[in-house]
Amino acid sequence: TYRGEILKEKLSLIKNKGRESLLDKNKELKERNAMKRVYFKEALSNIELQKYNESFKIYKKSIFRLNKLQKYNLAGVSLAMACFLLIKENRFDEIKKLVAQTKKTLSSLGTLFSETFPVTLIEYIIELKKFQDEPRIKEALTYFENLPLFEEELIFLSEYLGKDYQKEKKSKETTKTITNIEEIRNKIINIASSLQKEKKDVAKRKLMKKEYWRHIFDDISERKMIDASIAYLKTVPILIEKNFLKPAAVSLIIGSVILFEEKNIQIATETFEKHLKDNESKLQSLPEIKIMNFLFQAIKNNERKLIDLIINLLLEKLILFEPEIKILKTVLEEEIAEEVDNKEELSRKKIGDLSKLQVEIDQHFGKIQSKIGDIRRDREDFLKKRKAMRRRYYSDIIDLLKSKNFKEVAIKYSDLAKTIVKRKDLETSSFLMLLHGLALLKTGESIKLIKDNINEFLDSLGLNKKLVKDTFYIMVILFLVDVKLNNLDKFISKIKEILEILPLFEEEKELIELEEL
């Protein structure tokens, strides 16, 4: 049904944003912890005392305070907790009102707040309530676990969902089990003995390669490792639904190992556990999944012999393609470097294998990709807004475009961006600076000049600099500049696809026809 398609699309967006949120969870939890005493201590105390309305008022107040500090994602977390308290108190009708009221106070900055994962999640829950879909509301609430919540908030959430809060218990158990290395070693070998690499399974995975993994190997060959990890993890529920459990397990394992190599062990572990939970633990009983739990703990405790044992068993027992074998072997090689480098959290690749520049470019592109869905969805509304301003602001620019005077076009876009930004319309001004950059590219101006112009514009914004720099349109022009500066041809087709979704007037479409790309 149409309703079902809408909800399915929104759930897909939630899952994608949820995965991204998980990557930033630790950093944002540190930020929230630093604010805990001032912003949240009283709210948490009121939750324990079951004074939910008092707690709600404090969270609501923190939404506006954090938005003023331009901490939009953390403000979104406060909104999520405020809405959860309303759900707990059966005051669902107030949720929509609270979201609308919050956006209204932000004016043009409301878009940045709305794009955060917690706000997207709350709006999805509002949609579910509209359709009276109570089971899915409870399911949606489990995605709160991707947010940087305090332990008190997680316990409160777990109680509402009828689950046991297990963090402390797990910690004690793992501390206890890791002490007897020889016993654990024997246990791992015993579990691995039930792993069989049968010919029919090898043939099946080879047949499935084109449909499920070939595009991922393209990402790996281009060193777009975060993209590859996300793509692996996306195949997990699809494969489980078709009852391809062993291939699903391989996707989960490789996707998680990439996260360990590119980010850190905590993010990899949390992502791994979240996917097991999302898929109703259908993979839990598989020996390769049980072994992975030992691997994560061994890495955390830097148990070299266990790490080597587990990786070698996975290499021997799993049905893997060549790029996946290399990924697992990297763990063997790089753990030695980790001892020297004191557990570097970012880019554990060997220096000759993945440069700092490549990591930064891949991460930049990953951030752009995460915003594309929202930009595509809002494109028509933004274009309508621009059309309403066409006669007043764009008539001279359109005339210059028709005469192909791109240098003057670039100047006009830059001047207009500086005018618009004074009215706090950060989205439009950042879009105009993207067009400024594209127009300069048409003139053949040096790439460095374009980058300098963008940075000069950002530097003029004061406190709003970071906010505007993180907008989709500024990210795109800076990414395009870096790609051209470093001759990174592998991103050419991707850039063209991105430019095609921009909310352009017909006359502006010539700006995205960049022959040298």
C-alpha positions as CSV (number, residue, x, y, z in Angstrom):
1,T,0.0,0.0,0.0
2,Y,1.0,3.7,-0.4
3,R,1.1,4.0,3.4
4,G,3.3,1.0,3.7
5,E,5.7,2.4,1.1
6,I,6.0,5.7,2.9
7,L,6.7,4.0,6.2
8,K,9.2,1.6,4.6
9,E,11.1,4.5,3.0
10,K,11.2,6.4,6.3
11,L,12.4,3.4,8.2
12,S,15.2,3.0,5.7
13,L,16.2,6.6,6.3
14,I,16.1,6.0,10.1
15,K,18.3,2.9,9.7
16,N,20.9,4.8,7.6
17,K,20.9,7.8,9.9
18,G,21.0,5.5,12.9
19,R,24.2,3.9,11.7
20,E,25.8,7.3,11.2
21,S,24.6,8.4,14.6
22,L,26.3,5.3,16.1
23,L,29.6,6.5,14.7
24,D,29.4,9.8,16.6
25,K,27.9,8.4,19.7
26,N,31.0,8.2,21.9
27,K,32.1,11.8,21.0
28,E,28.6,13.2,21.6
29,L,28.2,11.3,24.9
30,K,31.4,13.0,26.1
31,E,29.9,16.3,25.2
32,R,26.7,15.5,27.1
33,N,28.7,14.3,30.1
34,A,30.5,17.6,30.2
35,M,27.1,19.3,30.4
36,K,25.4,16.8,32.7
37,R,25.6,18.7,35.9
38,V,24.3,22.0,34.5
39,Y,21.7,20.7,32.0
40,F,20.6,17.2,33.0
41,K,21.3,16.3,36.6
42,E,17.9,17.5,37.9
43,A,16.0,15.9,35.0
44,L,17.7,12.5,35.7
45,S,16.9,12.8,39.4
46,N,13.2,13.5,38.6
47,I,13.1,10.4,36.3
48,E,14.2,8.3,39.2
49,L,11.6,9.9,41.5
50,Q,9.0,9.4,38.7
51,K,8.4,13.1,38.5
52,Y,8.1,12.9,34.7
53,N,6.5,16.2,34.1
54,E,9.2,18.0,36.0
55,S,11.8,16.1,34.0
56,F,10.0,17.0,30.8
57,K,10.2,20.7,31.5
58,I,14.0,20.5,32.1
59,Y,14.6,18.6,28.9
60,K,12.4,21.1,27.0
61,K,14.4,24.0,28.4
62,S,17.7,22.3,27.4
63,I,16.4,22.0,23.7
64,F,16.3,25.7,23.3
65,R,19.6,26.3,25.2
66,L,21.5,23.8,23.2
67,N,20.1,25.1,19.9
68,K,21.4,28.6,20.9
69,L,24.8,27.0,21.3
70,Q,24.4,25.5,17.8
71,K,24.6,22.0,19.3
72,Y,21.8,20.8,17.0
73,N,22.2,17.1,17.4
74,L,22.4,17.3,21.2
75,A,19.3,19.5,21.2
76,G,17.7,16.8,19.1
77,V,18.7,14.2,21.8
78,S,16.9,16.4,24.4
79,L,13.9,16.7,22.2
80,A,13.9,12.9,21.8
81,M,14.0,12.4,25.6
82,A,11.3,15.1,26.1
83,C,9.1,13.3,23.6
84,F,9.8,9.9,25.2
85,L,8.5,11.3,28.5
86,L,5.4,12.5,26.8
87,I,4.9,8.9,25.3
88,K,5.4,7.5,28.8
89,E,2.7,9.9,30.2
90,N,0.3,9.2,27.3
91,R,0.5,12.8,26.1
92,F,1.2,11.9,22.5
93,D,-0.7,14.8,21.1
94,E,1.8,17.2,22.6
95,I,4.8,15.7,20.7
96,K,3.9,17.2,17.3
97,K,3.2,20.6,18.9
98,L,6.6,20.5,20.7
99,V,8.5,19.7,17.5
100,A,6.7,22.4,15.5
101,Q,7.3,25.0,18.3
102,T,11.0,24.1,18.4
103,K,11.4,24.5,14.7
104,K,9.5,27.8,14.6
105,T,11.9,29.4,17.2
106,L,14.8,28.4,15.0
107,S,13.4,30.1,11.9
108,S,15.8,29.4,8.9
109,L,18.1,27.3,11.1
110,G,15.2,24.8,11.6
111,T,16.4,22.8,8.6
112,L,19.7,22.0,10.3
113,F,17.9,20.9,13.4
114,S,15.4,18.9,11.4
115,E,18.1,16.9,9.6
116,T,19.5,15.4,12.8
117,F,18.9,11.8,13.5
118,P,16.9,12.2,16.8
119,V,14.5,14.7,15.2
120,T,14.1,12.4,12.1
121,L,13.3,9.6,14.5
122,I,10.7,11.5,16.4
123,E,9.0,12.6,13.2
124,Y,8.9,9.0,12.1
125,I,7.3,8.0,15.4
126,I,4.7,10.8,14.9
127,E,3.9,9.3,11.5
128,L,3.5,5.9,13.0
129,K,1.1,7.2,15.6
130,K,-1.0,8.8,12.8
131,F,-1.4,5.3,11.4
132,Q,-2.0,3.8,14.9
133,D,0.9,1.5,14.4
134,E,1.8,0.8,18.1
135,P,4.1,-2.2,17.5
136,R,6.3,-0.2,15.2
137,I,6.4,2.7,17.6
138,K,8.0,0.4,20.2
139,E,10.4,-0.9,17.5
140,A,11.3,2.7,16.6
141,L,12.0,3.5,20.3
142,T,14.8,0.9,20.2
143,Y,16.7,3.2,17.9
144,F,17.1,5.6,20.9
145,E,19.9,3.2,21.8
146,N,21.9,4.8,18.9
147,L,21.7,8.2,20.7
148,P,24.3,9.4,23.2
149,L,22.2,8.6,26.2
150,F,23.2,8.6,29.9
151,E,23.0,5.3,31.7
152,E,20.0,6.6,33.7
153,E,18.2,7.3,30.4
154,L,19.0,3.9,29.0
155,I,17.7,2.2,32.1
156,F,14.5,4.2,31.9
157,L,14.1,3.3,28.2
158,S,14.8,-0.4,28.9
159,E,12.2,-0.5,31.6
160,Y,9.6,1.0,29.3
161,L,10.5,-1.5,26.5
162,G,10.3,-4.4,29.0
163,K,14.0,-5.3,28.7
164,D,16.8,-5.8,31.2
165,Y,19.5,-3.2,31.1
166,Q,22.7,-5.3,30.7
167,K,25.7,-3.0,30.3
168,E,27.1,-3.4,33.8
169,K,26.5,-7.1,33.9
170,K,28.2,-7.6,30.5
171,S,31.2,-5.7,31.7
172,K,31.7,-7.9,34.8
173,E,31.3,-11.0,32.7
174,T,33.8,-10.1,30.1
175,T,36.3,-9.0,32.7
176,K,36.0,-12.4,34.4
177,T,36.2,-14.5,31.2
178,I,39.2,-12.7,29.7
179,T,41.4,-13.7,32.6
180,N,41.8,-17.3,31.7
181,I,43.4,-17.1,28.2
182,E,44.0,-20.8,27.8
183,E,40.5,-21.7,28.7
184,I,39.1,-19.1,26.2
185,R,41.5,-20.3,23.5
186,N,40.2,-23.9,23.8
187,K,36.6,-22.6,23.8
188,I,37.3,-20.7,20.5
189,I,38.9,-23.7,18.8
190,N,36.0,-25.8,19.9
191,I,33.4,-23.4,18.5
192,A,35.4,-23.1,15.2
193,S,35.4,-26.9,14.8
194,S,31.7,-26.7,13.9
195,L,32.5,-24.3,11.1
196,Q,32.5,-26.1,7.8
197,K,33.4,-24.6,4.4
198,E,31.2,-26.8,2.1
199,K,31.5,-26.8,-1.7
200,K,27.8,-26.0,-2.2
201,D,28.1,-22.9,0.1
202,V,31.2,-21.8,-1.8
203,A,29.4,-22.1,-5.1
204,K,26.3,-20.3,-3.7
205,R,28.3,-17.3,-2.5
206,K,30.1,-17.0,-5.8
207,L,26.8,-17.0,-7.6
208,M,25.5,-14.3,-5.2
209,K,28.6,-12.1,-5.6
210,K,27.3,-9.9,-8.5
211,E,24.0,-9.1,-6.8
212,Y,25.2,-8.4,-3.3
213,W,28.9,-7.6,-3.1
214,R,30.4,-6.6,-6.5
215,H,29.7,-2.9,-6.0
216,I,31.2,-3.1,-2.5
217,F,34.5,-4.4,-3.9
218,D,34.6,-1.3,-6.2
219,D,34.4,0.8,-3.0
220,I,37.2,-1.2,-1.4
221,S,39.4,-0.9,-4.5
222,E,38.8,2.9,-4.4
223,R,39.6,3.0,-0.7
224,K,36.1,4.2,0.2
225,M,36.2,2.0,3.2
226,I,33.4,3.6,5.3
227,D,31.1,3.3,2.2
228,A,32.1,-0.3,1.9
229,S,31.3,-1.0,5.6
230,I,27.9,0.7,5.3
231,A,27.1,-1.3,2.1
232,Y,28.1,-4.6,3.8
233,L,25.9,-3.9,6.8
234,K,22.9,-2.9,4.5
235,T,23.1,-6.4,3.0
236,V,22.7,-8.1,6.4
237,P,18.9,-7.8,6.9
238,I,18.3,-8.4,3.1
239,L,20.2,-11.7,3.3
240,I,18.6,-12.8,6.5
241,E,15.1,-12.1,5.1
242,K,16.0,-14.6,2.3
243,N,17.4,-17.0,4.8
244,F,21.0,-16.7,3.6
245,L,22.3,-16.7,7.1
246,K,26.0,-17.6,6.6
247,P,26.5,-15.0,3.8
248,A,24.7,-12.5,6.1
249,A,27.2,-13.4,8.9
250,V,30.1,-12.7,6.5
251,S,28.7,-9.3,5.6
252,L,28.3,-8.4,9.3
253,I,31.8,-9.6,10.2
254,I,33.6,-7.8,7.3
255,G,31.5,-4.6,7.7
256,S,32.3,-4.5,11.4
257,V,36.0,-5.3,11.0
258,I,36.3,-2.4,8.5
259,L,34.7,-0.1,11.2
260,F,37.4,-1.3,13.6
261,E,40.1,-0.5,11.2
262,E,38.7,2.9,10.1
263,K,37.2,4.1,13.4
264,N,37.8,2.2,16.6
265,I,36.9,-1.0,18.4
266,Q,34.0,0.5,20.5
267,I,32.2,1.7,17.4
268,A,32.8,-1.7,15.7
269,T,31.5,-3.6,18.7
270,E,28.4,-1.4,19.2
271,T,27.5,-1.6,15.5
272,F,28.0,-5.4,15.4
273,E,25.7,-5.9,18.5
274,K,23.1,-3.4,17.2
275,H,22.8,-5.4,13.9
276,L,22.4,-8.7,15.8
277,K,19.7,-7.1,17.9
278,D,17.9,-5.4,14.9
279,N,17.7,-8.8,13.2
280,E,16.2,-10.6,16.2
281,S,19.4,-12.5,17.0
282,K,18.9,-14.8,14.0
283,L,22.7,-15.0,13.6
284,Q,23.5,-15.4,17.3
285,S,23.8,-19.2,17.1
286,L,26.3,-19.3,14.2
287,P,29.8,-20.2,15.3
288,E,31.4,-17.4,13.3
289,I,29.3,-14.9,15.2
290,K,30.2,-16.4,18.6
291,I,33.9,-16.2,17.6
292,M,33.5,-12.5,16.7
293,N,32.4,-11.7,20.3
294,F,35.7,-13.1,21.5
295,L,37.6,-11.1,18.9
296,F,36.2,-7.8,20.0
297,Q,37.1,-8.5,23.6
298,A,40.6,-9.7,22.7
299,I,41.3,-6.5,20.8
300,K,40.0,-4.4,23.7
301,N,42.4,-6.3,26.0
302,N,45.2,-6.4,23.4
303,E,45.5,-10.2,23.7
304,R,47.8,-10.8,20.7
305,K,47.6,-14.6,20.7
306,L,43.9,-14.7,20.8
307,I,43.6,-12.0,18.0
308,D,45.9,-14.0,15.8
309,L,44.1,-17.3,16.5
310,I,40.6,-15.9,15.8
311,I,41.6,-14.1,12.6
312,N,43.4,-17.1,11.2
313,L,40.4,-19.3,12.0
314,L,38.1,-16.9,10.2
315,L,40.4,-16.8,7.2
316,E,40.5,-20.6,7.2
317,K,36.8,-21.3,7.8
318,L,34.8,-18.5,6.2
319,I,33.9,-18.3,2.5
320,L,35.7,-15.1,1.5
321,F,36.6,-13.2,-1.6
322,E,40.1,-11.8,-2.1
323,P,39.3,-8.2,-0.9
324,E,37.8,-9.7,2.3
325,I,40.8,-11.8,2.9
326,K,43.0,-8.7,2.7
327,I,40.8,-6.9,5.1
328,L,41.1,-9.6,7.8
329,K,44.8,-9.9,7.2
330,T,45.2,-6.2,7.8
331,V,44.0,-6.8,11.4
332,L,46.9,-9.2,11.9
333,E,49.4,-6.7,10.5
334,E,48.0,-3.5,12.1
335,E,47.5,-4.7,15.6
336,I,51.3,-4.6,15.9
337,A,51.3,-1.0,14.8
338,E,48.6,-0.3,17.3
339,E,50.9,-1.2,20.2
340,V,53.4,1.3,19.0
341,D,50.8,4.0,18.1
342,N,48.9,3.6,21.4
343,K,45.6,2.6,19.8
344,E,45.1,5.3,17.2
345,E,41.4,5.7,16.7
346,L,41.3,6.8,13.1
347,S,42.8,5.2,10.0
348,R,44.7,2.2,11.2
349,K,45.9,1.5,7.7
350,K,49.6,1.3,7.0
351,I,51.0,4.6,5.9
352,G,51.8,3.4,2.4
353,D,48.4,1.8,2.0
354,L,46.1,4.7,2.9
355,S,47.2,8.3,3.2
356,K,45.7,10.9,5.5
357,L,44.4,12.7,2.5
358,Q,42.5,9.6,1.3
359,V,40.9,9.1,4.7
360,E,39.8,12.8,4.8
361,I,38.4,12.7,1.3
362,D,36.5,9.4,1.9
363,Q,35.1,10.8,5.2
364,H,34.1,14.0,3.4
365,F,32.3,12.1,0.7
366,G,30.6,9.9,3.3
367,K,29.1,12.9,5.1
368,I,27.8,14.3,1.8
369,Q,26.2,11.0,1.0
370,S,24.4,10.9,4.3
371,K,22.7,14.2,3.5
372,I,21.7,13.4,-0.1
373,G,18.4,11.8,0.8
374,D,17.2,15.0,2.6
375,I,18.4,17.3,-0.1
376,R,16.6,15.2,-2.8
377,R,13.4,15.2,-0.7
378,D,13.5,18.9,0.0
379,R,14.6,19.9,-3.6
380,E,11.2,21.0,-4.9
381,D,10.4,23.1,-1.8
382,F,13.7,24.8,-2.0
383,L,13.3,25.4,-5.8
384,K,9.8,27.0,-5.1
385,K,11.4,29.3,-2.6
386,R,14.1,30.3,-5.1
387,K,11.5,30.8,-7.9
388,A,9.6,33.2,-5.6
389,M,12.8,35.3,-5.3
390,R,13.7,35.0,-9.0
391,R,12.6,38.4,-10.2
392,R,13.9,40.3,-7.2
393,Y,17.3,38.6,-6.9
394,Y,18.2,36.6,-9.9
395,S,17.1,38.5,-13.1
396,D,20.6,40.1,-13.6
397,I,22.3,36.7,-13.0
398,I,20.0,35.0,-15.5
399,D,20.9,37.6,-18.2
400,L,24.6,37.1,-17.5
401,L,24.2,33.3,-17.7
402,K,22.5,33.7,-21.1
403,S,25.4,35.7,-22.4
404,K,27.8,33.2,-20.8
405,N,29.6,35.9,-18.7
406,F,30.5,33.4,-16.0
407,K,33.0,35.6,-14.2
408,E,30.3,38.3,-13.6
409,V,27.9,35.5,-12.7
410,A,30.3,34.3,-10.0
411,I,30.7,37.8,-8.6
412,K,26.9,38.3,-8.5
413,Y,26.4,34.9,-6.7
414,S,29.0,35.8,-4.1
415,D,27.5,39.3,-3.5
416,L,24.0,37.8,-3.2
417,A,25.3,35.2,-0.7
418,K,26.7,37.9,1.5
419,T,23.4,39.8,1.4
420,I,21.3,36.7,2.1
421,V,23.4,35.4,5.0
422,K,22.8,38.7,6.9
423,R,19.1,37.7,7.0
424,K,20.1,34.4,8.7
425,D,19.1,32.3,5.6
426,L,22.2,30.1,5.9
427,E,20.9,27.4,3.5
428,T,20.3,29.7,0.6
429,S,23.6,31.6,1.2
430,S,25.6,28.4,1.3
431,F,23.9,27.2,-2.0
432,L,24.8,30.5,-3.6
433,M,28.4,30.0,-2.7
434,L,28.3,26.6,-4.3
435,L,27.0,28.3,-7.5
436,H,29.7,30.9,-7.1
437,G,32.3,28.1,-7.2
438,L,30.8,26.3,-10.1
439,A,30.7,29.6,-12.1
440,L,34.4,30.2,-11.4
441,L,35.2,26.7,-12.6
442,K,33.5,27.6,-15.9
443,T,35.9,30.6,-16.3
444,G,39.0,28.4,-15.8
445,E,40.0,30.3,-12.6
446,S,42.5,28.5,-10.4
447,I,41.1,26.0,-8.0
448,K,43.0,27.6,-5.1
449,L,41.2,30.9,-5.8
450,I,37.8,29.2,-5.5
451,K,38.9,27.5,-2.2
452,D,40.2,30.8,-0.9
453,N,36.9,32.6,-1.8
454,I,34.8,30.0,0.0
455,N,37.0,30.1,3.1
456,E,37.0,33.9,3.1
457,F,33.2,33.8,3.1
458,L,33.1,31.2,5.9
459,D,35.6,33.3,8.0
460,S,33.3,36.3,7.7
461,L,30.5,34.4,9.5
462,G,31.9,34.4,13.0
463,L,30.0,32.0,15.2
464,N,28.0,30.7,12.2
465,K,31.2,29.5,10.4
466,K,31.1,25.9,11.5
467,L,27.3,25.7,11.0
468,V,27.5,26.9,7.4
469,K,30.7,24.8,6.6
470,D,28.7,21.7,7.6
471,T,25.8,22.5,5.2
472,F,25.4,20.1,2.2
473,Y,26.1,22.8,-0.4
474,I,29.4,24.1,1.1
475,M,30.5,20.5,1.7
476,V,29.9,19.8,-2.0
477,I,31.9,22.7,-3.4
478,L,34.8,22.1,-1.0
479,F,34.8,18.4,-1.9
480,L,34.7,19.3,-5.6
481,V,37.7,21.6,-5.1
482,D,39.7,19.0,-3.2
483,V,38.9,16.4,-5.9
484,K,40.2,18.7,-8.6
485,L,43.2,19.8,-6.6
486,N,44.3,16.2,-6.0
487,N,43.2,14.8,-9.4
488,L,41.0,12.1,-7.8
489,D,39.3,10.9,-10.9
490,K,37.5,8.1,-9.0
491,F,35.0,10.6,-7.7
492,I,34.1,12.2,-11.0
493,S,30.9,10.2,-11.7
494,K,29.7,10.6,-8.1
495,I,30.1,14.4,-8.3
496,K,28.1,14.6,-11.5
497,E,25.3,12.6,-9.8
498,I,25.3,15.0,-6.8
499,L,25.2,18.1,-9.0
500,E,22.2,16.8,-10.9
501,I,20.0,16.9,-7.7
502,L,20.7,20.6,-7.1
503,P,17.6,22.9,-7.1
504,L,18.6,24.9,-10.2
505,F,16.8,27.2,-12.6
506,E,16.9,26.0,-16.2
507,E,19.4,28.7,-17.1
508,E,21.8,27.5,-14.3
509,K,22.0,23.9,-15.4
510,E,24.9,24.9,-17.7
511,L,27.0,25.4,-14.5
512,I,27.0,21.7,-13.8
513,E,28.3,20.8,-17.2
514,L,31.9,20.7,-16.2
515,E,33.8,19.3,-19.2
516,E,37.0,18.8,-17.3
517,L,35.4,16.7,-14.6
